[in-house]
Amino acid sequence: MIDKDLMAASSRPLILTILSQHESYGYEIIKKIHELSNDEIQWKDGMLYPVLHKLEKEGCIESFVKISETGRKRKYYRIKSEGTKLLETQRKQWNVVNSVFNLLMEKKPCLS
């Protein structure tokens, strides 16, 4: 299970990445994250929707109602140009953090 703080920090770039690939609705986003992480990342509605609402308020994504194949109304989300810009910025930041982390992990631990 992934640490709560790390999940919170990674939620925005993960959501934006999914929405940069295709429009989606909440449950589908949660399912995708569970699937891609082999169930290591366990998002719940209570975590996802506040992030979606904040991204929408910031103008990074927009929501719209669409009828699904089953005939149900669903609230879908899609990325906007502001979201694409934010995603690129966050991708660069995550790459830097990941590079530093990997470099640190290559070093032999200091024995006291």
N, C-alpha and C positions, 0 to 999 in steps of 0.2 A: 504494500500500500504506500502511495506517495504521500509525503509530508504535506499537511494542510497549507503551510506557508508557500511551499513550492507550487502546489496546485493553484493557489490564488494568483501567484505571480505569473504563471504560464497561461492562465485562462484567456486573457485578451488575445495574445498572438495565436493561440490555438483556434479560438473561435473565428478570428479574422481569416486565418488560413483556410479553414473549412469553407467559409462564405466566399472566399476569393475563387474557389473551385466551382461552387454552384450554390444557388439559393437553397435554404434549408429551414426546417422548423425545429423547435426545441428538443423534442424527444429524439429526432434523427441526429442532432448534434451530439447529444449524450451517448447515443448508441455508437456513433462513429468513434468517439473518444475511447469508449470502453473497448471496442473492437481493436483499434489501432494500438492500444496500450496493453493488450492481452489482459484486460480487466484490472490492470495496476492502478489506473486513474479512475476513481469512482466518483463521478459528478452526480449530483442530485439536482432536482428542479430548483431548490432553494439556493443553490450556488449559481446556477446558470442564468436564470432569468434576471437577477439584479445586474449581472454583467451585460447581458443583452440590452437591458433598458438604459444602462449608462452609456454604452456604445451608441445607442440610438439617439440619446439626448445630446451627445457630443457631435452628432452628424456623421459618424463613421459607418453606420448601417441604417437601413430603413426596413420597416415592417409593412406587410400587406396581407390581406386575407385571401386565401386561395382554396378552392374546393379540391380535396384529394381524390385519388382514384376510387376510394370507398364512398365518396359523396359527402364526407365530413368537411366542415370548415376548419381550416388551420391557419394559424398566424405564421407566416414565413418571414424570413429575414434575408436581406441581400446586402452586399458590401457596396459602399459608395466610394467616390474618389478620395475623400478624406480618410476612409478606412484603409484604402490601398496604400496611401502615404504612411499612415501609422504602422501598418504591417511591415512595410519596408524598413522603417526606422527600428522597430522592435526586432526584426529579423537580424539586422546588423548588430544590435546590442546583444542578443542571445548568442550570436556567433562569437563575439568577443569574450563573453563570460564562459562559453563552452571551451574556447581555445585556452584560456587561462586555466580553467579547471583541469583540462587534459594535460597541460604542461606541468601543473602542480602534482598531478597523480603519477606522472612519469618519474618524479624525483623520489629517491629513496628516503624513507622516514628517518628523521633524526632520533637517535637513541640517546636518552638522558642517563 
